[in-house]
Amino acid sequence: MRNPYLPDIARIEKIIQETAANDVKTFRVTFVDDEVRERFSYRPGQFSEISVFGVGEAPISITSSPTQKGYLEFSVKKMGVLTTALHHSAEGDLIGIRGPYGNWFPVESMEGKNLVFIGGGIGLAPLRSLINYVLDDENRGRFNDVTIIYGARSPGDLVFKWELEKWEKRRDIDFYLTVDKGDAGWSGREGFVPTVLMEVSPSPENAVTITCGPPIMIKFVIQNLLKLGFTPAQIVTTLEMRMKCGVGKCGRCNIGSKYVCKDGPVFTYEELQRMPQEY
Amino acid sequence: MAALKITKMALNSVLALMSERWDVFVPSPSPAPGGPSGFRLFEPRPMPAPGKPGPSERDSSVNRQTCDEDTLWNGTGQGGQKGRDRENHLPEERLPQFLRRVLTVKPLKELFFPRSEPILGYCVDGAFGGNGDGTGVSVFMPEGVLPGKPRVVFGARPCDAASLTVLDRVFADEAYPDDFYISRRKNTIIVGLGCNVPAPTCFCPATGGDPFGTAGLDVLAYDLPALDGDGSSQGHYLMKAVTREGEALLGFLSEAHLGEGPSESDERACMALEERARKAIAAGLPADTQSLGRVLGGIFNHPYWATLHEKCLGCAACTYLCPTCHCFDISEEPDPGASRSGGESPKGGPERPRLTGVRVRNWDSCMFPIFTLHTSGHNPRPTGLERVRQRVMHKFYYFPENFGAVACVGCGRCVKYCPVNLDIREVISHIAALGGTGVAESISA
C-alpha cells in the first residue's frame, strides 16, 4: 500500500527562539527511525509537510542545508492553527514529517557564478538552506562571489541572529544587514531591502540572484534588479501557496497549469512572467 | 466470451449471481426521500416463500404508473405513491426501467474517490508528543478503508466511465501513486450501459466521448428494446466485452447459462441504436472542447470573466457533482474526548493522556473562497471571477496542458443542477467564438 499521505515520526531535538516577539521559532528535528533518517534526502529549496497530530498539517520549507547531516530544521512563524500548535510543543515532542516535496534551487546552473541572496524577515528561511549549502567547505569552491542582503522590519524581527554573526565574520561573503527601523540598541544599517539593494548595486555579470520575503518586498526587489540589468532568467524566487496534499493532487496551489507544490516552489522570474498573475 | 445477450427479466438473477463473487453496485435512487441517486450496493432479495405472491407480481401494476421519467430522474419514484418499498434498492423488476433513464445525480467517482475517507490513523501517548523518549506516537492505515471483495459496477454511463480515465491521470501518476484510488480501480470491473436516448443536457461528443463510448469500461451493454409484438418481454441487454476482465465476467455469466450469444440482427440493432443516439446528441452540441486550450491561453484577462461569474452563487454543486473534479481537503478528526492543551507537554505522572484520531480527506471545491486563502489573509483567488475562471481554465486548459486530456466528459450534471443556470456549454461556445474572432490573440499580445 503506497500511502503518499503517511508521515514519518520525528522528534523535536531543539527549539530556538528567533524573534524578540517570539513569533518565529526554529525547530531542529530528527527522524526516530534510523532508516528514514538515511533515506530522507533533500535539496535546498524543498519543503516538507509537518504534522502535529490532533491538529493537522502545514507545508514548511526546510531551512537546514543537506550538508548538515542527521537532522532537519524548520523555521516557523506563528500564524495559524498548525503553526500555533507547533509553537506550543516542547523539545522531545514527536511530530510527523513527509516529503521532501517540490523542486529546488537550480544549484548546478549556479556553479561558477556570483550569487546574490536577498531576503526579508522569515523569507530568509528557504534561502538559508542554499546559503549554508554554498558556504559548506566542500561546495564553496564551486561558486564565485557570495553577496547576502538581509533585512527585517526591526532588529527584533531578524531571524537566525546566531548564524548571521557567523556570516558577518566570514571573509568570503559580502554581507549587508538592514532593518526598516532601528531601535535604541541598533547601530547598524537602516533602510528597506530594495533600497539597500540599489546601494549595494550588485553587477548582473555572471550572476544569479535568489530572493524571498514578503510579497511587497519581492515585488520591489525584482523591479530594482531589472533596473540593475538582471534578466528575468537571472532572478530566482520561491513562492508560498495554501497547500494540503503537497503532491499535486488536491488542486489548490496551482498558478495556471503549474502546481507550486510539485512544479515549484522555486521559479525564475522569467517563468513567473509566463504564468498568470494569480499568486 | 466476447458478447452475451441476457433478457431484462433475468437482470436480477444476473446481478444476484455476480453478488456471490463480487460486490455489485448499480445506479439507485436515494434511500432518503428526495435524496440524490447514486451508485449503491445491490442486495439480492430473498426468494419469496412458495404460495405467497412475490414482489414482482404484487407491484407490477404500480410500477408502470410510477416509473415516469421525472420521478425516476429525481430518485423519488421508488416507493410509488403508496409509499411502499422505500428501501435502499429498487424493486428488482423496475431496475431496467430505472437504468434506461438515469444518469445518477451523484457521479461514479464516489466509488473510487469517496466524499470522505480516512487516510491515516494516529495514536499519541502523552497527549502532546509521545513519551519524550522517541516512542509513543504511531501512524497507521485506518481499518476498513480499502475494499476487500472485488467489485462490479453495472450500468455506468460511458461519460462516467470516461471520467475515471481522467482521474487516473491524477491519482495513478508515477511520482505519487495514490493506492486508495488505485486499489479500488484495480479491483472493480465496470459494465457500462450505452445511452439510447441522450438527455437534453448531454454533450459528451464535444469532449471526445460518445453515447456508446468504451473508455474506462470493461463491458459495454446495449439496451435492446422489446421487439414489436413481443409484449411479454422487456427486451434484452447485449453485453460486449471491452477488456480481458470484461471477457472473464461474461464468461462467468455464460457458464451459468444466464444468456446467449448475439445474433446478426442483434448486431444490427446495436448499430442502429448507436447511430440514432449520435444523431440525437449532435443537435445542440457546444463547440469542441479539445482545442479550447488554445483560446483560453490568451484570455486570462479578458472582460468576459467579469460578466460570466456574476450570477454564480459559489455553491459548488457543479464541482461536487462533476465526475472529473478531484480537489480535496485534508483535515484532522481527533476522537471525541481526546483534547490536547497548549503549553508544556506533560512529562511523567501516572495518568498519561492518550490522543487518537484519524486524518481524513474530503471533497473540496475551487468555488469556495477559503480553498486558496492564505493564513496571512492574502487570497490569490479572492472573488468569484478568479474562481469561475479557475474552474473553466482547469478543465479545458490547465488539465489538457498537464495531462493531454480535457477534464470534462460532457455528462451535463453541472448544467442540470446549477441553481442559476450557468450553462458550461454556453461558456464553451462563447470562448470558442472569442478564439474565432481573433480576440484571444489581441489579448495575449
Interface residues (C-beta under 8 A of the other chain):
Chain A: M1 R2 N3 P4 Y5 L6 P7 I9 R11 I12 V32 F53 G54 V55 G56 E57 M79 G80 T83 T84 A85 H88 S89 A90 G92 D93 L94 I95 G96 P215 E240 M241 R242 K244 C245 V247 G248 K249 C250 G251 R252 C253 N254 I255 G256 S257 K262 P276 E278 Y279
Chain B: I119 L120 Y122 V124 F128 G129 G130 G132 D133 G134 T135 G136 V137 S138 V139 M141 L146 V170 F171 D173 A175 Y176 P177 D178 D179 F180 I182 S183 F300 H326 C327 F328 D329 I330 S331 E332 P334 A338 R340 G342 G343 E344 S345 K347 L355 G357 R359 R361 D364 C366 F371 T372 L373 H374 T375 S376 H378 P380 R381 E386 Q390 M393 H394 Y397 Y398 F399 E401 N402
